[in-house]
Amino acid sequence: MSFLGVESSLTGRRWVGPSSETDRLAEALMQSAALPRPICQTLARLGVAPEEAAGYLEPKLRDLLPDPRRLQDMEKAAARFLEEVRRKGKIAIFADYDVDGGASAALLIDWLRQMGLQATLYIPDRIDEGYGPNEPAMAELAAAHDLIVCVDCGTLSHDAVAAAKGADVIILDHHLGGETLPDALAVVNPNRQDEPGDLGHLCAAAVVFLMLVEAGRQLREAGQKGPDLMAMLDLVALATVADVAPLKGVNRAFVQQGLKVMAGRHRPGLVALSDVSRLDSAPTSYHLGFVLGPRVNAGGRIGKADLGARLLACDNPHEAQAMADRLDQLNTERREIETAVRDAALEQAEARGLDAPLVWAAKDGWHPGVVGIVASRLKEATNRPAIVIGFEGDEGKGSGRSVSGVDLGAAIHRLAAEGLLIKGGGHRMAAGLSVARDKLEAAMARLSELLERQGAGTAGPRDLALDGILMPGAATPELVNQIETAGPFGAGAPGPRYAFPDMQIGFAKRVGANHLKLRFGDGMGPKLDAIAFGAYDTEIGATLEAHGGARFHLAGRLDLNTWGGRQTVQLRLEDAARAG
């Protein structure tokens, strides 16, 4: 049964409320944990039992941080790393060009700088070199360095690692491993096939952090002291959220503690990026994923590949400001490119049909730097795994995003093993691939088949899950602060979404290119401000702007704005439906 009777909203979705089981669990939490109802409703939806509530609400690293030595090759990797540090050797860092790769590199650069060493950073160009280590780059680095540390890449790079003659190679990664591993000195990866997989939810920056924890332990055993790792959790938090790692277990502690570190504004790169993003309040996981993360990514997508990593590692405020300004400019350009590709990809996917287990689109000339984010938009619009591919000549480079419960990386790895892809890899929620033009249709058909076996395509593509009903007068800063104690929210732990029923639109105005700002109320009590990002990409923008006095059900998430020391609540509007 639909929530508030909404079978088809302005975005074509059916609204679905909490299940009776979730309601019962919320009641049990209220009785046993003595917590406010909004927190209990959120915890119940996330499946947190009453006896787990206290630990969930206050995740502690000391309780949740795994022993780094649980990961294979960890002791060996940390020992070789420290050996090079002690003899002031030459260390190169080969990183991926996304946020996780950049944050991983910045962690190592920061740690080494505090130990008196300057590392060489190498990030491949997305278009000219593609993802991961390549033979020419690794051979060149090996000729001038004694140790190469590959972060957020390398697990499938057999030939490239073999080309690094004369240097030792350490791989710190989280992407799915193959049946064999490269001939590196150490491959530390929770998603190696010979690992149990219980730490498979870690991003690469978390794996790097664990190696630094192990390095710190080995230093202490030798009577020495290393840098303060707790001060580096801002980078781990950023990478965890931006790489869409599920916020469970130690990841929750990483993000919660990392946000506190970031609020202290000690890292010049993140301070400059926050300022250029006009972030005027304490950062949340939303800011990491949708404000800071896209700007860090912009360099790797359409600009200079190493710009994001250099910003995160920068210790000079003036240099950081210049890099942040450039990334902000690149992010604006990225949005324009993305919009054109997104519109064409959605049109193509709709023509193919949005009810299949896989939604995909491919075309000549689509910029490889935006195919991943467009795939994410398709996934969000359809609630299905999505692949978007840009062709240049006979080879297409694509990226995919998955939905909860469907392991896209494993399916892509299977396709590569079956010879349907030139190469491919990734993890549960995201993957990359290269495919020959003459194998495109066969590859996508086979991928759809593999994903269907995992249950893709069974969820309603147009369901919007809601946690309950609120009235504008109840949407107070106190309520939002209460809800935030159940955070951080993100992948695997979405924040609560509420419906405001039978609302009267008092003010509606287009802002920016395609956003809508409005104010609404029930006609009797207080009014609430709202912002609908991308509203004019759907019927929401035009319909609500020209509301003509009609009343609407509105749905979205609550944000807290701080201005001049005063806190106000704003609804981040995601959907709307005509009332009555």
Secondary structure, DSSP 8 states (H G I E B T S, - for coil): --GGG-SS-TTS-EEE---HHHHHHHHHHHHHH---HHHHHHHHHTT--GGGHHHHHS--HHHH---GGGSTTHHHHHHHHHHHHHTT--EEEEE-SSHHHHHHHHHHHHHHHHTT---EEE---TTTT-SS--HHHHHHHHHH-SEEEEES--TT-HHHHHT-TTSEEEEE--S---SS--S-SEEE-TTSTTS-STTTT--HHHHHHHHHHHHHHHHHHTT-----SGGGHHHHHHHHHHTT----THHHHHHHHHHHHHHT---HHHHHHHHHTT--S---HHHIIIIIHHHHHHHHHHS-TTHHHHHHH---HHHHHHHHHHHHHHHHHHHHHHHHHHHHHHHHHHHH-SSSS-EEEEEET--TTTHHHHHHHHHHHHTS-EEEEEEETTEEEEEEE--TT--HHHHHHHHHHTTSSSEEEE-SSEEEEEEEGGGHHHHHHHHHHHHHHTTTT-S-TTEEE--EE--GGG--HHHHHHHHTT---BTTB----EEEEEEEEEEEEEETTTEEEEEEE-SSS--EEEEETTGGGSHHHHHHHT-TT-EEEEEEEEEEEEETTEEEEEEEEEEEEE--
